[in-house]
Amino acid sequence: MVLLSLGLCLGLGWHFGGNPQTAVAQNTPPPTLAPAMPMIAGNFDDPQGRFQVGIFEGYRVSRVGSAPLIEAPDGSLAYTVVITPLPRGAEMATEADLVQVTQQTFGSGEGFATGDVQAIPGGGIRINWTGQLSQGGAAPQPMTGKIFARQRDSEAFLLMVAATADREAQVSDAIVTLGGTLTVP
């Protein structure tokens, strides 16, 4: 660990001795880290046996239509898994096919817009997205998140993570952790 830290410092241009750069670098405040995600405390098993996904400790599970909604106690971070059919004839779905079904599935949400798309080793894609959340008479809150989309036979499994601005820094950790727990028999 010491060697890694030393290598990082030297790589960033820090020098030993009385160099003025050293004084500036030492007075720089440390970077702010995202709060750690809770541990996975159990699994949600789809009632039809189509998938399983982890549940973060302290999160509650409810349903929205036929999909699970798993959310933090304060509602600031939530996730779901939605299964949707792929376009006809898409035996091997392309990235464009997966983006299309994602937009069709979630596109009616408030201000939902997809962003960057990244291929995932082992198959599937990760899609950044933004949107809004309106609750009651309160002003809409900006939302951000990531979607992990993967093909299984003629369907796409869409794992969506959503967060309010105060939990945005945890979205990447959440999608990586949850993507590792999503199993499709």
Z-matrix of the N, CA and C atoms (Angstrom, degrees):
N
C 1 1.447
C 2 1.532 1 110.35
N 3 1.359 2 115.52 1 -40.95
C 4 1.458 3 119.51 2 179.39
C 5 1.522 4 110.15 3 -62.96
N 6 1.338 5 116.73 4 -41.85
C 7 1.462 6 119.96 5 179.66
C 8 1.521 7 111.20 6 -64.76
N 9 1.341 8 116.65 7 -39.38
C 10 1.459 9 120.49 8 178.15
C 11 1.521 10 110.19 9 -62.42
N 12 1.332 11 116.90 10 -45.02
C 13 1.464 12 120.78 11 179.56
C 14 1.518 13 110.93 12 -64.09
N 15 1.334 14 115.99 13 -44.07
C 16 1.456 15 120.23 14 179.24
C 17 1.524 16 110.68 15 -62.57
N 18 1.330 17 116.57 16 -44.03
C 19 1.464 18 120.57 17 178.71
C 20 1.513 19 111.75 18 -62.00
N 21 1.327 20 117.35 19 -40.41
C 22 1.457 21 121.36 20 178.48
C 23 1.526 22 110.32 21 -64.33
N 24 1.330 23 116.86 22 -43.89
C 25 1.468 24 120.51 23 179.93
C 26 1.519 25 111.27 24 -61.81
N 27 1.319 26 116.60 25 -46.12
C 28 1.463 27 119.72 26 179.74
C 29 1.518 28 111.01 27 -66.24
N 30 1.332 29 116.46 28 -37.43
C 31 1.461 30 120.50 29 178.82
C 32 1.515 31 112.24 30 -64.68
N 33 1.320 32 117.35 31 -28.02
C 34 1.460 33 121.15 32 179.16
C 35 1.520 34 112.38 33 -85.60
N 36 1.332 35 117.09 34 2.56
C 37 1.453 36 119.47 35 175.45
C 38 1.510 37 114.26 36 96.01
N 39 1.321 38 119.53 37 9.23
C 40 1.453 39 120.79 38 176.42
C 41 1.515 40 107.98 39 -75.72
N 42 1.314 41 116.16 40 146.07
C 43 1.457 42 121.88 41 -178.13
C 44 1.518 43 108.95 42 -128.65
N 45 1.332 44 115.39 43 156.09
C 46 1.456 45 120.29 44 173.22
C 47 1.519 46 108.32 45 -82.28
N 48 1.321 47 117.01 46 149.32
C 49 1.458 48 120.12 47 177.02
C 50 1.509 49 111.26 48 107.43
N 51 1.334 50 116.41 49 -164.10
C 52 1.451 51 121.80 50 -172.82
C 53 1.506 52 114.37 51 -93.07
N 54 1.287 53 118.86 52 25.06
C 55 1.453 54 122.64 53 -179.69
C 56 1.529 55 109.52 54 -61.59
N 57 1.336 56 119.73 55 133.89
C 58 1.464 57 121.96 56 178.37
C 59 1.525 58 112.82 57 -57.80
N 60 1.344 59 117.81 58 -28.87
C 61 1.465 60 119.32 59 178.30
C 62 1.516 61 110.85 60 -60.70
N 63 1.331 62 117.20 61 -34.70
C 64 1.453 63 121.64 62 -178.42
C 65 1.521 64 110.16 63 -62.95
N 66 1.321 65 117.34 64 -43.30
C 67 1.454 66 120.59 65 -178.88
C 68 1.518 67 110.87 66 -63.53
N 69 1.311 68 117.83 67 -41.77
C 70 1.461 69 121.11 68 178.99
C 71 1.520 70 110.06 69 -64.20
N 72 1.333 71 116.61 70 -45.20
C 73 1.456 72 120.40 71 -178.31
C 74 1.519 73 111.15 72 -63.31
N 75 1.332 74 118.45 73 -36.20
C 76 1.452 75 121.34 74 -178.68
C 77 1.519 76 111.70 75 -71.81
N 78 1.317 77 118.51 76 -24.84
C 79 1.455 78 121.36 77 -179.55
C 80 1.523 79 113.17 78 -90.30
N 81 1.315 80 117.65 79 -2.13
C 82 1.450 81 121.42 80 178.64
C 83 1.524 82 109.01 81 -73.39
N 84 1.341 83 118.79 82 130.34
C 85 1.465 84 119.47 83 179.60
C 86 1.529 85 110.36 84 -64.95
N 87 1.323 86 116.66 85 149.49
C 88 1.467 87 119.39 86 179.80
C 89 1.527 88 110.05 87 -66.84
N 90 1.336 89 117.10 88 151.44
C 91 1.463 90 119.24 89 179.06
C 92 1.524 91 110.50 90 -66.11
N 93 1.310 92 115.64 91 150.15
C 94 1.456 93 120.99 92 177.22
C 95 1.519 94 108.55 93 -84.54
N 96 1.313 95 116.34 94 129.02
C 97 1.457 96 121.13 95 179.36
C 98 1.518 97 109.84 96 -95.34
N 99 1.315 98 115.91 97 149.16
C 100 1.461 99 120.44 98 175.68
C 101 1.521 100 108.49 99 -69.04
N 102 1.333 101 117.84 100 141.92
C 103 1.461 102 119.25 101 176.00
C 104 1.528 103 109.73 102 -58.10
N 105 1.304 104 115.66 103 145.92
C 106 1.465 105 120.22 104 -178.87
C 107 1.522 106 110.44 105 -67.80
N 108 1.316 107 114.95 106 144.48
C 109 1.462 108 120.72 107 174.82
C 110 1.523 109 108.39 108 -73.90
N 111 1.332 110 117.58 109 150.10
C 112 1.463 111 119.11 110 174.23
C 113 1.529 112 110.41 111 -64.90
N 114 1.297 113 116.01 112 163.58
C 115 1.464 114 121.73 113 177.44
C 116 1.528 115 109.52 114 -73.83
N 117 1.325 116 116.10 115 156.90
C 118 1.465 117 120.69 116 172.68
C 119 1.528 118 106.86 117 -73.64
N 120 1.323 119 116.94 118 124.51
C 121 1.463 120 121.55 119 -174.82
C 122 1.523 121 113.03 120 -106.45
N 123 1.302 122 118.16 121 -9.26
C 124 1.460 123 121.70 122 -178.10
C 125 1.507 124 109.11 123 177.52
N 126 1.321 125 115.40 124 -168.17
C 127 1.463 126 120.72 125 -178.86
C 128 1.512 127 110.70 126 -130.63
N 129 1.326 128 115.12 127 148.02
C 130 1.458 129 121.05 128 167.73
C 131 1.517 130 106.17 129 -96.34
N 132 1.324 131 116.36 130 123.94
C 133 1.463 132 122.02 131 176.62
C 134 1.519 133 108.14 132 -103.93
N 135 1.326 134 116.80 133 120.28
C 136 1.456 135 121.58 134 177.71
C 137 1.525 136 108.93 135 -56.77
N 138 1.344 137 118.60 136 131.22
C 139 1.467 138 120.86 137 -178.59
C 140 1.533 139 113.87 138 -57.54
N 141 1.336 140 117.93 139 -28.34
C 142 1.464 141 120.93 140 177.81
C 143 1.531 142 111.94 141 -88.82
N 144 1.329 143 118.06 142 3.40
C 145 1.456 144 122.19 143 177.92
C 146 1.518 145 114.52 144 72.14
N 147 1.339 146 118.05 145 22.74
C 148 1.465 147 121.22 146 -176.36
C 149 1.523 148 113.42 147 -85.30
N 150 1.325 149 118.15 148 -25.22
C 151 1.464 150 120.95 149 -179.18
C 152 1.523 151 110.18 150 -162.40
N 153 1.323 152 113.69 151 168.95
C 154 1.457 153 122.94 152 173.80
C 155 1.527 154 106.61 153 -139.52
N 156 1.335 155 117.00 154 140.49
C 157 1.464 156 121.10 155 177.53
C 158 1.524 157 108.12 156 -141.53
N 159 1.330 158 115.90 157 148.39
C 160 1.459 159 120.78 158 -179.15
C 161 1.519 160 112.62 159 -68.68
N 162 1.333 161 114.24 160 156.45
C 163 1.464 162 121.88 161 175.91
C 164 1.525 163 107.25 162 -119.73
N 165 1.323 164 116.61 163 122.29
C 166 1.458 165 120.32 164 176.60
C 167 1.529 166 109.98 165 -65.43
N 168 1.322 167 115.57 166 144.92
C 169 1.460 168 121.91 167 179.44
C 170 1.527 169 110.20 168 -57.22
N 171 1.342 170 116.31 169 130.98
C 172 1.455 171 122.32 170 178.53
C 173 1.519 172 114.79 171 86.50
N 174 1.321 173 118.44 172 -8.28
C 175 1.464 174 121.42 173 -179.81
C 176 1.518 175 109.95 174 -81.41
N 177 1.330 176 116.14 175 149.41
C 178 1.468 177 120.76 176 179.80
C 179 1.524 178 109.58 177 -106.27
N 180 1.331 179 114.52 178 150.86
C 181 1.465 180 121.35 179 -178.06
C 182 1.518 181 108.73 180 -113.74
N 183 1.331 182 115.72 181 130.02
C 184 1.465 183 122.27 182 172.43
C 185 1.523 184 106.38 183 -137.43
N 186 1.310 185 116.79 184 -171.37
C 187 1.466 186 120.26 185 -179.77
C 188 1.522 187 109.46 186 -128.13
N 189 1.321 188 114.39 187 146.04
C 190 1.461 189 122.16 188 170.71
C 191 1.515 190 104.32 189 -125.56
N 192 1.322 191 116.82 190 104.76
C 193 1.462 192 120.16 191 -172.76
C 194 1.511 193 108.71 192 63.81
N 195 1.314 194 116.85 193 -126.52
C 196 1.463 195 120.34 194 -179.49
C 197 1.530 196 112.56 195 -96.43
N 198 1.324 197 117.66 196 2.85
C 199 1.471 198 121.32 197 -176.29
C 200 1.528 199 111.02 198 -104.58
N 201 1.336 200 116.57 199 147.12
C 202 1.465 201 118.75 200 174.52
C 203 1.524 202 110.10 201 -75.20
N 204 1.318 203 116.17 202 148.71
C 205 1.459 204 122.18 203 170.92
C 206 1.519 205 105.51 204 -123.22
N 207 1.312 206 116.67 205 116.62
C 208 1.460 207 122.20 206 -177.59
C 209 1.520 208 106.10 207 -115.76
N 210 1.352 209 116.76 208 120.70
C 211 1.458 210 118.51 209 -172.35
C 212 1.519 211 113.04 210 -139.59
N 213 1.335 212 113.66 211 154.63
C 214 1.460 213 121.83 212 175.57
C 215 1.524 214 108.26 213 -62.99
N 216 1.337 215 117.43 214 154.33
C 217 1.465 216 119.93 215 -179.82
C 218 1.526 217 113.72 216 -54.53
N 219 1.343 218 117.78 217 -34.05
C 220 1.467 219 120.09 218 179.74
C 221 1.529 220 113.01 219 -91.19
N 222 1.332 221 117.52 220 0.37
C 223 1.461 222 122.07 221 177.51
C 224 1.516 223 114.97 222 75.83
N 225 1.325 224 118.36 223 6.99
C 226 1.465 225 120.62 224 -175.41
C 227 1.523 226 114.06 225 -79.25
N 228 1.332 227 117.83 226 -15.83
C 229 1.456 228 122.02 227 175.27
C 230 1.521 229 106.94 228 -142.17
N 231 1.323 230 115.88 229 131.33
C 232 1.461 231 120.63 230 -178.39
C 233 1.515 232 109.07 231 -145.23
N 234 1.335 233 115.23 232 161.24
C 235 1.458 234 119.40 233 176.85
C 236 1.518 235 110.35 234 -151.13
N 237 1.329 236 113.82 235 160.98
C 238 1.454 237 121.60 236 -179.26
C 239 1.519 238 109.00 237 -150.20
N 240 1.318 239 116.03 238 163.68
C 241 1.459 240 122.35 239 171.02
C 242 1.519 241 106.63 240 -124.77
N 243 1.321 242 115.57 241 124.81
C 244 1.465 243 121.94 242 179.06
C 245 1.521 244 107.58 243 -120.16
N 246 1.319 245 115.83 244 136.70
C 247 1.464 246 121.47 245 176.74
C 248 1.518 247 107.22 246 -109.21
N 249 1.325 248 116.03 247 128.75
C 250 1.460 249 120.53 248 -177.23
C 251 1.526 250 109.81 249 -139.04
N 252 1.338 251 117.22 250 147.00
C 253 1.468 252 118.78 251 179.54
C 254 1.527 253 111.70 252 -69.64
N 255 1.312 254 115.12 253 147.33
C 256 1.463 255 121.51 254 174.44
C 257 1.522 256 109.41 255 -81.73
N 258 1.334 257 117.55 256 162.27
C 259 1.467 258 119.55 257 176.43
C 260 1.529 259 110.56 258 -57.94
N 261 1.314 260 115.50 259 147.84
C 262 1.478 261 120.28 260 178.76
C 263 1.514 262 110.65 261 -53.72
N 264 1.308 263 115.21 262 138.20
C 265 1.455 264 120.87 263 176.68
C 266 1.517 265 114.50 264 80.57
N 267 1.312 266 118.03 265 4.88
C 268 1.470 267 120.78 266 -178.96
C 269 1.528 268 109.49 267 -91.67
N 270 1.344 269 115.18 268 70.50
C 271 1.464 270 118.80 269 179.08
C 272 1.518 271 110.83 270 -61.97
N 273 1.308 272 116.23 271 -42.24
C 274 1.461 273 122.15 272 173.89
C 275 1.523 274 106.68 273 -118.47
N 276 1.312 275 116.75 274 100.15
C 277 1.461 276 121.15 275 -176.40
C 278 1.525 277 110.89 276 -65.28
N 279 1.309 278 115.33 277 136.68
C 280 1.461 279 121.42 278 174.48
C 281 1.531 280 108.54 279 -86.89
N 282 1.331 281 116.11 280 170.86
C 283 1.462 282 119.67 281 173.90
C 284 1.526 283 110.02 282 -57.45
N 285 1.333 284 116.59 283 -40.61
C 286 1.469 285 120.98 284 -179.87
C 287 1.526 286 110.99 285 -62.10
N 288 1.353 287 117.67 286 -39.56
C 289 1.469 288 120.88 287 177.37
C 290 1.529 289 110.61 288 -61.78
N 291 1.339 290 116.68 289 -44.43
C 292 1.463 291 120.40 290 -178.86
C 293 1.528 292 111.56 291 -67.01
N 294 1.330 293 117.39 292 -38.92
C 295 1.467 294 120.27 293 176.10
C 296 1.526 295 109.67 294 -64.46
N 297 1.334 296 117.15 295 -42.06
C 298 1.465 297 121.21 296 -179.39
C 299 1.527 298 111.34 297 -60.60
N 300 1.334 299 118.60 298 -47.51
C 301 1.467 300 119.41 299 -179.05
C 302 1.528 301 110.80 300 -69.00
N 303 1.323 302 117.43 301 -30.07
C 304 1.465 303 120.43 302 175.67
C 305 1.522 304 109.96 303 -65.09
N 306 1.333 305 117.04 304 -46.32
C 307 1.464 306 120.81 305 179.25
C 308 1.525 307 111.29 306 -64.63
N 309 1.334 308 117.32 307 -38.50
C 310 1.463 309 120.21 308 178.42
C 311 1.525 310 111.08 309 -67.13
N 312 1.314 311 116.79 310 -36.83
C 313 1.461 312 121.19 311 -177.16
C 314 1.522 313 112.11 312 -73.98
N 315 1.318 314 117.87 313 -45.58
C 316 1.461 315 121.47 314 -173.83
C 317 1.524 316 113.74 315 -108.00
N 318 1.323 317 118.39 316 -3.93
C 319 1.458 318 123.01 317 -172.99
C 320 1.507 319 116.01 318 -62.89
N 321 1.332 320 118.19 319 -20.06
C 322 1.462 321 119.08 320 179.58
C 323 1.526 322 111.76 321 -83.84
N 324 1.331 323 117.59 322 -2.05
C 325 1.462 324 120.99 323 176.36
C 326 1.513 325 110.66 324 -68.30
N 327 1.322 326 116.00 325 158.28
C 328 1.462 327 121.55 326 -176.85
C 329 1.521 328 112.02 327 -60.13
N 330 1.298 329 117.08 328 112.83
C 331 1.455 330 121.88 329 175.51
C 332 1.518 331 114.60 330 63.79
N 333 1.330 332 117.87 331 19.24
C 334 1.465 333 120.85 332 -177.20
C 335 1.518 334 110.20 333 -62.71
N 336 1.334 335 115.67 334 126.01
C 337 1.465 336 121.35 335 177.35
C 338 1.521 337 108.76 336 -142.63
N 339 1.323 338 115.37 337 130.49
C 340 1.461 339 119.24 338 177.29
C 341 1.521 340 109.39 339 -80.73
N 342 1.328 341 114.47 340 153.57
C 343 1.462 342 121.01 341 179.13
C 344 1.513 343 110.28 342 -122.56
N 345 1.323 344 116.01 343 -135.07
C 346 1.462 345 122.40 344 -178.21
C 347 1.523 346 111.42 345 -59.33
N 348 1.320 347 115.05 346 146.82
C 349 1.466 348 122.68 347 177.24
C 350 1.520 349 107.37 348 -121.02
N 351 1.327 350 115.71 349 134.25
C 352 1.461 351 120.95 350 -179.58
C 353 1.520 352 109.20 351 -130.55
N 354 1.338 353 116.90 352 130.10
C 355 1.465 354 121.46 353 175.45
C 356 1.524 355 109.15 354 -68.30
N 357 1.326 356 115.65 355 143.90
C 358 1.460 357 122.50 356 -179.89
C 359 1.524 358 108.71 357 -108.76
N 360 1.332 359 117.99 358 130.90
C 361 1.468 360 119.29 359 176.01
C 362 1.531 361 110.12 360 -56.92
N 363 1.308 362 116.54 361 136.12
C 364 1.459 363 120.64 362 -178.52
C 365 1.518 364 113.06 363 92.95
N 366 1.324 365 117.25 364 -5.39
C 367 1.462 366 120.98 365 176.87
C 368 1.508 367 112.71 366 113.14
N 369 1.298 368 115.29 367 146.77
C 370 1.452 369 121.74 368 178.86
C 371 1.517 370 111.72 369 98.38
N 372 1.329 371 114.41 370 178.39
C 373 1.462 372 121.56 371 -179.95
C 374 1.518 373 109.85 372 -138.24
N 375 1.325 374 115.02 373 159.63
C 376 1.462 375 121.79 374 172.58
C 377 1.521 376 106.28 375 -117.41
N 378 1.323 377 115.95 376 129.52
C 379 1.463 378 122.48 377 -176.32
C 380 1.526 379 108.73 378 -118.71
N 381 1.320 380 117.33 379 125.74
C 382 1.463 381 121.26 380 171.52
C 383 1.524 382 107.87 381 -79.80
N 384 1.320 383 117.08 382 148.17
C 385 1.457 384 119.92 383 178.40
C 386 1.526 385 110.13 384 -149.22
N 387 1.332 386 115.40 385 161.78
C 388 1.461 387 122.75 386 174.49
C 389 1.519 388 108.15 387 -135.34
N 390 1.313 389 115.94 388 162.36
C 391 1.460 390 121.88 389 178.61
C 392 1.518 391 109.40 390 -174.44
N 393 1.335 392 115.57 391 -162.49
C 394 1.459 393 122.31 392 179.61
C 395 1.516 394 109.40 393 -135.55
N 396 1.323 395 115.28 394 157.09
C 397 1.453 396 122.10 395 174.98
C 398 1.514 397 107.96 396 -126.32
N 399 1.328 398 116.29 397 122.19
C 400 1.462 399 121.27 398 175.63
C 401 1.520 400 108.27 399 -111.77
N 402 1.330 401 115.40 400 131.24
C 403 1.457 402 120.68 401 177.34
C 404 1.511 403 108.56 402 -133.07
N 405 1.321 404 115.91 403 118.69
C 406 1.452 405 120.20 404 179.28
C 407 1.512 406 111.82 405 57.52
N 408 1.331 407 116.81 406 -137.27
C 409 1.456 408 122.09 407 -178.79
C 410 1.514 409 113.78 408 -90.80
N 411 1.331 410 117.41 409 2.15
C 412 1.467 411 120.58 410 -178.92
C 413 1.528 412 110.82 411 -71.24
N 414 1.317 413 115.20 412 154.38
C 415 1.467 414 120.28 413 176.48
C 416 1.529 415 109.42 414 -63.55
N 417 1.335 416 117.48 415 145.05
C 418 1.470 417 119.85 416 178.82
C 419 1.533 418 111.26 417 -58.72
N 420 1.329 419 115.44 418 141.28
C 421 1.468 420 122.05 419 176.84
C 422 1.515 421 109.41 420 -102.10
N 423 1.329 422 118.09 421 138.12
C 424 1.467 423 118.64 422 174.50
C 425 1.528 424 109.77 423 -68.11
N 426 1.308 425 115.28 424 142.32
C 427 1.464 426 122.96 425 177.44
C 428 1.521 427 107.85 426 -123.34
N 429 1.300 428 115.29 427 152.44
C 430 1.451 429 121.04 428 174.73
C 431 1.516 430 107.81 429 -143.21
N 432 1.310 431 115.74 430 159.37
C 433 1.451 432 117.75 431 179.00
C 434 1.507 433 112.93 432 -176.60
N 435 1.319 434 113.14 433 -172.26
C 436 1.458 435 121.82 434 178.37
C 437 1.519 436 107.83 435 -137.94
N 438 1.324 437 114.59 436 150.03
C 439 1.463 438 121.74 437 176.89
C 440 1.514 439 107.61 438 -124.77
N 441 1.315 440 115.56 439 130.64
C 442 1.457 441 122.54 440 173.87
C 443 1.522 442 105.47 441 -101.98
N 444 1.328 443 117.53 442 117.23
C 445 1.470 444 122.59 443 -177.64
C 446 1.520 445 109.27 444 -117.13
N 447 1.321 446 115.20 445 129.20
C 448 1.467 447 120.12 446 -179.71
C 449 1.526 448 109.08 447 -142.57
N 450 1.326 449 115.31 448 141.88
C 451 1.465 450 121.88 449 178.82
C 452 1.518 451 110.38 450 -84.65
N 453 1.323 452 114.86 451 141.66
C 454 1.465 453 122.25 452 168.14
C 455 1.517 454 105.62 453 -140.53
N 456 1.319 455 116.33 454 111.71
C 457 1.462 456 122.77 455 -175.94
C 458 1.527 457 109.33 456 56.07
N 459 1.337 458 117.86 457 -122.18
C 460 1.467 459 120.58 458 -176.82
C 461 1.524 460 112.41 459 -99.34
N 462 1.336 461 117.17 460 17.82
C 463 1.463 462 120.98 461 -177.99
C 464 1.525 463 110.71 462 -126.93
N 465 1.330 464 113.98 463 158.33
C 466 1.463 465 121.23 464 173.10
C 467 1.521 466 107.81 465 -111.63
N 468 1.316 467 115.43 466 133.32
C 469 1.458 468 121.85 467 174.31
C 470 1.518 469 106.64 468 -100.24
N 471 1.329 470 116.49 469 121.01
C 472 1.457 471 122.62 470 -175.25
C 473 1.526 472 109.24 471 -114.72
N 474 1.320 473 116.93 472 110.09
C 475 1.463 474 122.72 473 175.06
C 476 1.523 475 106.53 474 -97.05
N 477 1.329 476 116.70 475 111.65
C 478 1.463 477 121.43 476 -177.83
C 479 1.520 478 109.92 477 -108.81
N 480 1.333 479 116.39 478 129.97
C 481 1.460 480 123.15 479 172.93
C 482 1.523 481 107.05 480 -113.10
N 483 1.330 482 116.51 481 132.03
C 484 1.465 483 122.20 482 -178.92
C 485 1.521 484 108.97 483 -128.96
N 486 1.340 485 116.25 484 143.17
C 487 1.463 486 120.16 485 179.75
C 488 1.516 487 110.59 486 -145.75
N 489 1.331 488 114.76 487 148.54
C 490 1.453 489 120.30 488 170.57
C 491 1.527 490 107.61 489 -77.19
N 492 1.328 491 116.90 490 170.57
C 493 1.466 492 121.52 491 -174.26
C 494 1.527 493 112.68 492 -55.89
N 495 1.336 494 118.02 493 -36.41
C 496 1.462 495 119.49 494 -177.15
C 497 1.528 496 113.51 495 -72.46
N 498 1.322 497 118.81 496 -12.37
C 499 1.471 498 121.57 497 178.04
C 500 1.531 499 112.35 498 -116.75
N 501 1.327 500 116.81 499 8.42
C 502 1.464 501 121.21 500 -177.71
C 503 1.527 502 112.46 501 -54.93
N 504 1.321 503 117.41 502 -35.79
C 505 1.467 504 121.19 503 -177.90
C 506 1.528 505 112.37 504 -65.15
N 507 1.326 506 118.30 505 -16.95
C 508 1.460 507 121.42 506 -178.13
C 509 1.525 508 113.45 507 -94.57
N 510 1.311 509 117.76 508 -6.83
C 511 1.466 510 120.79 509 -175.12
C 512 1.527 511 112.03 510 -60.34
N 513 1.317 512 117.86 511 -45.80
C 514 1.470 513 120.10 512 -178.26
C 515 1.521 514 111.66 513 -62.52
N 516 1.341 515 117.04 514 -45.02
C 517 1.466 516 119.65 515 177.80
C 518 1.524 517 111.12 516 -62.59
N 519 1.325 518 116.40 517 -40.16
C 520 1.463 519 120.12 518 -178.95
C 521 1.525 520 111.42 519 -64.00
N 522 1.332 521 118.47 520 -46.58
C 523 1.469 522 120.05 521 -177.00
C 524 1.524 523 110.96 522 -66.55
N 525 1.335 524 117.39 523 -36.55
C 526 1.467 525 120.14 524 178.32
C 527 1.529 526 109.97 525 -66.65
N 528 1.325 527 116.68 526 -47.11
C 529 1.465 528 120.58 527 -179.78
C 530 1.517 529 111.04 528 -62.65
N 531 1.321 530 116.78 529 -49.49
C 532 1.466 531 120.27 530 -177.11
C 533 1.520 532 111.94 531 -68.50
N 534 1.331 533 117.28 532 -37.53
C 535 1.462 534 120.11 533 176.64
C 536 1.516 535 111.40 534 -57.97
N 537 1.331 536 116.41 535 -33.88
C 538 1.455 537 120.93 536 177.85
C 539 1.517 538 113.70 537 -72.91
N 540 1.342 539 117.21 538 -18.35
C 541 1.470 540 120.29 539 179.35
C 542 1.521 541 112.77 540 -98.31
N 543 1.335 542 117.30 541 -14.01
C 544 1.465 543 120.43 542 -177.65
C 545 1.526 544 109.54 543 -72.96
N 546 1.313 545 115.64 544 115.29
C 547 1.464 546 120.49 545 177.69
C 548 1.517 547 109.09 546 -120.49
N 549 1.312 548 113.87 547 138.37
C 550 1.461 549 121.73 548 178.95
C 551 1.523 550 106.24 549 -123.49
N 552 1.339 551 117.22 550 113.02
C 553 1.479 552 118.72 551 -176.68
C 554 1.517 553 113.34 552 -63.63
